[in-house]
């Protein structure tokens, strides 16, 4: 892929506020990093946190906290270009902060779970279940992506959701996030000690946890079998989650991570902003309250929980988020004379010729005659689709008697990434704006599965073609 578009992430994390904002943002960066250059803007990150950030991001931009919020936003907006994207995850990034970026035509994405201010952001992401758009004050143009299907999970947990371990050992996984400012971890250990827990407790704390002395003192004196694990990688987290049929976590990102692996989850709230997730998981019977913690559970109870967990945590979040961010950077433009060579290269690509109904190579002389004729033909509409201003493919409509026949292709270096869908989508949007009351028609060979799936996804009616041999005919009216 040529030049990648840039995304800047702004979040903070420390022992006082926890690491939740950073963890969520890094999960999103991890999903986008192959197609976008991700930069993380943060105040005073811990050394271990820097290492985590650089696993998902191209670079870190460190801030000092001497400036006010608006001055900070102005400083950041000074090195972000028009049309680039900033993702904000933090409760300080209120309306006025967002507005600084909007005034410079920077696209604003907010990860938010408390809906406490008016939003001027282009996009709001909230992975809590049961939340609706009506709970937000936002602009008419703001797009919402709400619910567990947008869970902000890194790759190891998305993969774990697709490959769940059956019949886990009956051990107990305990983690209240990377910081646990109020040391609720110790309260949990004391309660499960009272309940007489007999199995191994894998206890995970993060780099920002500040209560190790009291915790170690308790572990030395307790009869519980506690294995203390500090600052684990995602791979290690999945390993220990798969050793535990039960878990106790806060209703935050860590609960999403455990539910991706599957198991009996008890929730212990450690902050007010966890309320939406807590209520939804309990209401939908995806988890239980820690207040009701018991060692024994029925097989029926586990089956019901597992059924709900599998339907929501499907591991397909990356595709959903790529579609959201592709939508912000994929554009379409009309073709000009200077695009002749580009079209010539595309039309003679071997894969393109193979899927065409005339498989013979096209000579430069033939192409030039065809291209010049199409540019002057009022019934021909030609477009180039671009990703971050890099041409990724073309789409052409030939209009006859209120019918527009589609021809499209994807540049070879952009294949296999879902761009074919966007080329058709952008082309259909453009032709609808320029020409009313058209029936759009496409023909696809039976063996071209990728194109068949695109037409189906875009809502075309599918019939076996009587005009083209071994092909489907696709129709879309508007």
N, C-alpha and C positions, 0 to 999 in steps of 0.2 A: 504494500500500500504506500502511496506517496505521502505528502505532508498530512499529518494527522491534525484534526482540530484540537484545541486546548480546552481543558476544563480545570477550573480552580476550585478547590474545596477549602472552605473556611470553617474550622471547628477547633475547640479547645478541650483538654482533658487533664485532670490532675486529681490529687487525693481529696480535694474539697468537693468538686463537682462530679467526680467519677470520670469514667472513660467512655461512657455510652455514646456521646456525640461523635467522638473520634472513631469508635468501632463501627458505627453505622456508616459513616462517610467512607471509611476504608473498604467496607464491604462493597459499596457502590463503585468506588474507584477500581476495585479488583475485577468487577464485572465489565468495566468499560475500558480497561487499560490497553487491550489489544488494538482498539480502534481509535482511541483518544489519548493524547498526552495529558496526564493528570498531574497537577501540582497541588501540594498541600500547604495551606497557610495556617500557622498555629503560633501561639505564645508559649515560650519556654517548655518545649517538649522534653520529657525524660529521655535519656539515651536509649533505653529499651524501646520506647515508643517511636523514636526516630527510625530504628531498625524495622519496625513493623510498617511504618509509613512508606519507607523506600522499597518494600516488597510489592507495593501496589502503585506507587507513584514515581514519576520521572524525577521529581525534586521536591525539596522542602523550602518554604519561605518563612523564616522565623520573624515574629513581631515582638517589639517590646510593648509594655502596657502603659506607657507614659501618656499616650494620646487619648482623647475622648473617642467615643464610638464613631461619630460622624467624621471626625478627622481621620480615623483609621480607614473608614470606607473610602474616603476621598483618596487616601494614599494608595490603597489597593487598586481602585479603579484607574489610577494613573498608569499602571503597567498591564492592564487587561485591554485588549483591542475590542472595538465595536464588533458585535456579532458573536463574540466568544461567550463562554458560559461560566457562571460562578454558582456553586452549590453551597448554601448556608445551612448549617446545622448547629443551632444554639439559641437559647431564649433571649439573648441580648440583641439579636439581629431583627429589630422591630421595623415598623413601616419606614421610618426616616432613613434607616440604614439601607434597606432594600432600594429606596428611591434614588439614592446616590448612583447606584449602578444602572437603574432604568433610564435615568436622564442621559446616560452615555451610551444608550442602546446596547448594553450588556445584558444577556439573557440571564434571568435569575431563577434558580430552583431552590425551594426551601424544603428541607426535611423537618417536619414539625409534628409534635404529638400533643400539644396543649391548646392550640387554636386560640391564643390569648390576645392577638393584635390583628389589625387590618393588614392584609397582604396585597402587595402590588407585584408579587412574583408572577412569572410566566407559568410556573409549575409548582404544585405542592404535592409532596410524597408523605404519606402517613401509613405505616404498615400495621397499625392497630386495627383489629377487626371491629366491625360494627359502627365505625365512624362514617358520617355522611357529609356531603358537601354543605348541607344546611347549617352545620355547626361552625362554619368558617365565615368570616367577613373578608371578601376578596374582590378583585376587579372582575369585570365581565369576561375578560380574555383569559383569566387564570384557568389552567387545566388541572384537574385533580386525579391523582392515582392513589387510591385508598384501599386498604385491606391487606389481608395476610398474603394474597397472591403477589404483593410487592414487598415481601419480606427481604430485608437487607442482610443477605447472607453471603459469606465468602465461598469460594469454589469448593473447599473441602466439605462444607456442610450441604451445599447443593448436590454434590455427588453422593454424599451419605444418604440424602433423601431418596435418591434413585436406587440405592443398594442397601436397604435396611437389613440389619442383623436380626435374625429370628431367634427367640429363646435366649435372651441375654441372661447372664448370671444375676442373681438377686442382690447385687451390691447397690450402694447408694452414692450417687454423684451429687456433690454440694458445691454450688458456686453462686455468689451474689454479685458478680461483675468484677471489674478490675480494681475497684477502690473500696467499696463498702464503708463509707465515711462514719457511720454510726456503729460499726462492728456488730451488725445483726448476725454475722456468722457465729459468733460466740453464743448468742441467745439460742440459735438453732441447735448447736451441738449440745447444749445443756438440756434442751427439750427432748431430743432424740435419745439422750442418755437416760432420762427419766422413763422413756418408753421401752427401754431395754433392748435397743437395737443390737443385733448379734452379727450382722454382716459387715464387710469392709466398707468404710466410708472414704471415698476418694474426695478430698477437700482441695479445691482449687482457689488460689488467691492470685491477684495481679500485682504488677510492679508498684502501683499506687496505694496498696494496702498498708496502713500505718499502725496496725495493732498486733504485730507479730509477737511481741513479748508476752502479752496476756494470752494470746492464742497458744503459743508454745507451752506456756505454763499449764494451761488446761489439758492439752494433749498428753503431757507427761503424767498427769494425775488421773485421767479418765480411764474407765474400763473399755471405752469404745475402741474399735480397731480403726484408727484414723491414719490414712496415708496423705501427708501434706504435699501438695504439688504447687509450684510457684511459676507464674508467668509462662504458661504453656503455649506452644504453637497451635495453630488450628488443627494440624494433623494429630498432635498428641491429645488435643481435646476430644476429637472424634474417637480416638483409640479408647480413652477412658470412659466416654459416654457409652461406647459399645460394650463395656464391661459392667454396665449398670442398668438393670431393668427399672430402677426408680431414680428420681432426681428431685432435689430441692433447689430452686433458683428464684431469682427475682423475676417479675413479669417484664422483662426487658429483652434486649437482643439475645442474651444467653438462653432465655427460655425458647426462643425461636430455633436456636442452634440445637438444643437438646431434642425438641420435638421433631426436628428434621431427621434425627436418628431413630426416633420412636421410643416410647416408654411411658411409664406412669410418672407424671410430673406433679409436684406440689409447689405452689406459688407462695412466696413470702414478699410482700411489698416492702420496699426500702425507700421509696420516694413518691411524692404525690403524682408526678407525671407518668407513673406506671398504671394509673387507675384504668384507663381505657383498655389496655391490653389485659389487665387482670380481670376486669368484668367480662370481657368478651370470651376469654378462654374458659372461665368458670361457667358462663351461660351456655356456651356451645359444648360443654362437657369434653373439652380438649385437655383440661387439667383440673386438679383439685386444690383446695385451699390448704396451706400448711397447718392451719388451725385444726384440720381434720386428719393430721398425719397418723397413719397406722402402718405397721410393718406388713400385715397380711392384706391381701387383695384377692378378689375373685377373678377367675379366668374370663368370665363374662364382662367384668368391668374393664379389663385390659383390652378385650376384643373391641368393645365400643369405642374406647379411647383411640385405639390404633386405626380404626376405620375413619374417624374424623380427621386424625392427624395426616393420614396418607392423602386424603382428598385435597387438603390445603397446602401441605408442604410437598410439592411435586418436583422441586429442583429445577423448575423452568423460569426462575426469576431473571436470569441473565438475558434471555431473549426478550422478555417484556421490557426490561430497562434499556436494552439496545434500541428497541423500536421507539421508545420515548425520546432518547437523545438523538437518534438518527433523524427524527422528525424535525429537530431544531437546526440541523446542518445540511440536510439534503435539499437542494434547490433545482429549479428547472428554468431553462431559457430557450428562446427560439434560435434556430440554426442560422448561421451566416455563411458567406462565401469562404471565410477562413477555416470553416470546419470541414471542408472537402476532404483533406488528407485524413483527418480523424475518422470520418465515415468510411473512407476507402480501407483503412486499416481494419476497422471493425467488420466490414462486410466480407473481407477475405480471411478472417480468422477461421482456422479449420473447424472448430466446434460450431461456429455460426453457420458455416456452409453445410455441415452435416445435418443441422436441424432445419435448413431451408428447403423449399420445394424445388428449387433449382440448385443443385449441389456444385455446379461448375464454378471455378474461380472467375472473378470479374476482373477484366483488364482495366488499366488506368484510363484508357480512352473510353471504354464503355461506361465506367463510373462517372467520369467528368460530364459526359453527355447526359446521363441519367440525373446527376446531382443538379446541374444547371437547369434542367427542365423542371425538376421538382421545386426549385426555389421560385420559379416564375409561375407555377401552377397553383391557382387559387384553391384547388381541391386537395392539395397536398399540404399537410401540416407537419413540420419536422422540429424535433426538440433534442437538446442535449441535457442530460441530468448530471448534476455535479454533487460531490461529497467534499465539503470544505474547499470548494472552487476547483476541485480536481474532477475532470470528466470521468464518469463511471459507466456510461452507456447512453444509448439513444432510443427514442421511441418516435414512430411515424404513424400518422393517420392518413389514409387515402379515403376521401369522402365522395360518395356517389349516392344520390337519391336518399338522403337523410340517413345513410349508413356510413360508419367510419370503421374501416378495416385497419387493425393494429399490426404493426411490425416492430419488434424491439430486439435489442441485444445488450449484453452486459460485457464490459471490458474484462479481458481474461484475468487480470490481476485482482479483480473485485468479485470474482465468482465464488460461490460457496459461502457467502456471508449474508445472504438474504437481501441483496441489493436489487435483484430482479423485481421483487415485490414493490420496492420503492419507486423504481423506474415506471412501472405500470401505474402505480397509485398517483404519482406526480403528473404523469401524462394525462390520465383521466381527469384529474382535477383541472389541469390547464385547458383541455379541449372543452370541458363543460363551461368554463368561463367565457370562452371565445365563440362557441357555437351552441345554439339551443336545439333541443328536440332531436337528438341523435341517438341511433341505436349503434352501440359499439360492438364490433365483431372481431373475434380472434380465432385462428386455426392453429392447433397444436397436434403434432404427431403423437401417436399412442405411447411411444417409448420415451417421450420427453417429460418425465415425471416432475421435474422441478417446475417447469412452466405450467403443467396441469395443476399442481398444488397452488401456485400463485393465482391463477384465474379462479379457482374454487374459493380461495381465501378472500378474494375481492368481491365475491357474491355473484359471479357470472352464472347464467344458466348453461348447463352442459348437455349437448346432444351429440350423437355420432354424425359426423359430417357426410353429406351426400355429394359435396363439391370436391373435397380433397380426400385422397385415398389414405386409409389407415390413420385417420385423424379425428379429433373432437372439434366441434364447432362451439364457440363460447359467445353468449349474447348478453348484453347489459343495456337496458333501456333507462333513459332519464329524461 
